[in-house]
Amino acid sequence: MVFSIRIIERTTKKVMEEYSTSPITPPMEKDFLEISPFRTVMSFHLDMKHDMIVGVETNLECDEKTAWELVETLEQFGNILTTILRERLYRDRSMKDPLTGVLSRWYFMERLEEEAYKSSRYKSPLSIIMCDADDFKKINDQFGHVAGDKTLNWLGRKMRSVLRKSDLVGRYGGEEFIIALPGTSLEEAKIVAEKLRKAVMEDPENIYHVTLSFGVAEYKNGEDPLETIKRADEALYLAKTLGKNSVVTEKVLSRRSS
């Protein structure tokens, strides 16, 4: 027996749930029913508010009355199902910062906790980079907030293109970003920060001549990740103080304080 069911959000084409004993092929754009020998295919709206569509395909032949009875049966579970999917949809949307496309702050922190646990358990390095766009207020003041928003969006895309897929980048607030580099030591993270700094500064799309300042710190086994962030943030502040458009690590902090 062949039976497939898929639930998608129509506007984004995102698959919310799927079960299939074979590749599913029903149209997923609108209400649809097709009955032919050894095949019944249908799709219908499950939740109009969030535009979710259910697609069903089976190799069992049934008449139209039986097919729509199946629809009614599935819709009886609609309230429970859509509540679960709606919560997942809201969570998925809140994972990313809508302006920059990088991770939202809360979700970045959730993922950072996981990476800190793995770092402690497997004794692997983990580094944090705090990053801030220098004199960003001037862009908003001179060119308007739309230009500022476009610049932040570009920065988010640029960072994702330079970093590895295993790296995490989130928006910490305003024009400040935070990056987690699993399996990366302090010195290696400094190289990554320098690569980012130059990539942004030298990009022809950088029409407002944005520069970035960076603070880098390495996670210490067993510590609260917030402590690592604090040291990276202090290093970032020093980078700003020393003239901006630079990378400062926690080692520099310790040398200055000693």
Buried (B, 14 or more C-beta within 10 A) or exposed (E): EBBBBBBBBBEEEBEBBEEEEEEBEBEBEEEBBEBEEEBBBBBBBBBEEBEBBBBBBBBEEEEEEEBBEBBEEBBEEBEEBBEEBBEEBEEBEEBBBEEBBBBBBEBBBEBBEEBBEBBBEEEBBBBBBBBBBBBBEEBBEEBEEEBBBBBBBBBBBBBBEBBEEEBBBBBBEEBBBBBBBBBBBBEBBBEBBBEBBEBBEEEEEBEBEBBBBBBBBBBBEEEEBEEBBBBBBBBBBBBBEEEBBBBBBBBBBEEEEE
